[in-house]
Structure formats: C-alpha cells, structure tokens
Amino acid sequence: QVQLVESGGGLVQAGGSLRLSCAASGFGFAAYHMNWYRQTPGKERELVARVFSTGGKRIYIASVRGRFDISRDNSKKMVYLQMDSLKPEDTAVYYCNVDLGGGRDLWGQGTQVTVSS
C-alpha cells in the first residue's frame, strides 16, 4: 500500500521540542525527495523543509532555519523533523509529503503540533 503515516505531534510549551516521524511504504523511498509541510486554519499549506533523496541536501523556510532539522533513514523508509525552540507560531497540522511524479502527490494524514505560550 502506497502511504505516508506521520506520528509524534502533540502539545508543548514554547521553547520546547518535538520530533515528528513519517513512515513511508509502497514506493521506492530512497529515490525521492521528502517534504514536511504545515497548515493552519485559513492559510495555505506551506513547505517547511525538504530533504533530497541522497540525504545530503536540505532546505528550510526562513522562519524555522536553525531550529528545525529534517533527516531521513532510507534503510527504514523514515523521514523525521526535529523541532527545537518551538514558538506559538509553529502551531499547525504538519504533513509528510512526496511528489511521486506523473501527477501523483502523496500526503500523510497529518499530525497536530500545538505550542503554548
């Protein structure tokens, strides 16, 4: 079954940390760049971080650079998002994503992250 399943969200105080995990199945994981997006009510989903297929190159939106770290384990078909120094504005539903090409954009179910002030 082709799917992405996120876990690790929750409620944390400002300044705290969370680690999100995404388990992939049903496709050649190692060949694809993997993404974390987030979305808050009334706003468009935004790309937070991307790790390229080799794992060596990573990109982040400016607001999380230096606080978040995306990584992957190709042997386990897992992608992670370590989030440190969390801020209330990081509150969102976080989604794991992969563009499989040919119009196939795969999303997980999302995991809620809530940061209290």
Residue pairs with C-beta under 8 A, 6 or more apart in sequence:
1 25
1 26
2 25
2 26
2 27
2 100
2 106
3 24
3 25
3 26
3 106
3 108
4 22
4 23
4 24
4 96
4 97
4 98
4 106
4 107
4 108
5 22
5 23
5 25
5 96
5 108
5 109
6 20
6 21
6 22
6 94
6 95
6 96
6 108
6 109
6 110
6 111
7 20
7 21
7 22
7 23
7 111
8 18
8 19
8 20
8 21
8 111
9 18
9 20
9 94
9 111
9 112
9 113
10 18
10 112
10 113
10 114
11 114
11 115
11 116
12 18
12 86
12 113
12 114
12 115
12 116
13 115
13 116
14 86
14 87
14 88
14 115
14 116
14 117
15 85
15 86
16 86
16 115
17 82
17 83
17 84
17 85
17 86
18 83
18 86
18 113
19 80
19 81
19 82
19 83
20 36
20 80
20 81
20 83
20 94
20 96
20 111
20 113
21 78
21 79
21 80
22 34
22 36
22 78
22 79
22 80
22 81
22 96
22 108
23 77
23 78
24 34
24 77
24 78
24 79
24 96
24 98
25 77
27 98
27 100
27 106
29 74
29 77
30 53
30 74
31 53
32 53
32 98
32 99
32 100
33 50
33 51
33 52
33 53
33 98
33 99
34 50
34 51
34 70
34 72
34 79
34 96
34 97
34 98
35 47
35 48
35 49
35 50
35 96
35 97
35 98
35 99
36 47
36 48
36 49
36 50
36 70
36 79
36 81
36 94
36 95
36 96
36 97
37 45
37 46
37 47
37 48
37 94
37 95
37 97
38 45
38 46
38 48
38 90
38 92
38 93
38 94
38 95
38 113
39 45
39 46
39 92
39 93
39 95
39 110
40 91
40 92
40 93
45 95
46 61
47 61
48 60
48 61
48 64
48 68
48 81
48 94
49 58
49 59
49 60
49 61
49 64
49 68
49 70
49 81
50 58
50 59
50 70
51 57
51 58
51 70
51 71
51 72
51 79
52 58
55 71
55 72
55 74
58 69
58 70
58 71
60 68
60 70
63 89
64 83
64 90
67 83
67 84
67 85
67 86
68 81
68 82
68 83
68 84
69 81
69 82
69 84
70 79
70 80
70 81
70 82
71 79
71 80
71 82
72 78
72 79
72 80
73 79
73 80
79 96
81 94
83 90
83 113
86 113
86 115
87 115
88 115
88 116
88 117
89 115
90 113
90 115
91 113
91 114
91 115
92 112
92 113
93 110
93 111
93 112
93 113
94 110
94 111
94 112
94 113
95 107
95 108
95 110
95 111
96 107
96 108
97 105
97 106
97 107
97 108
98 105
98 106
99 105
99 106
100 106
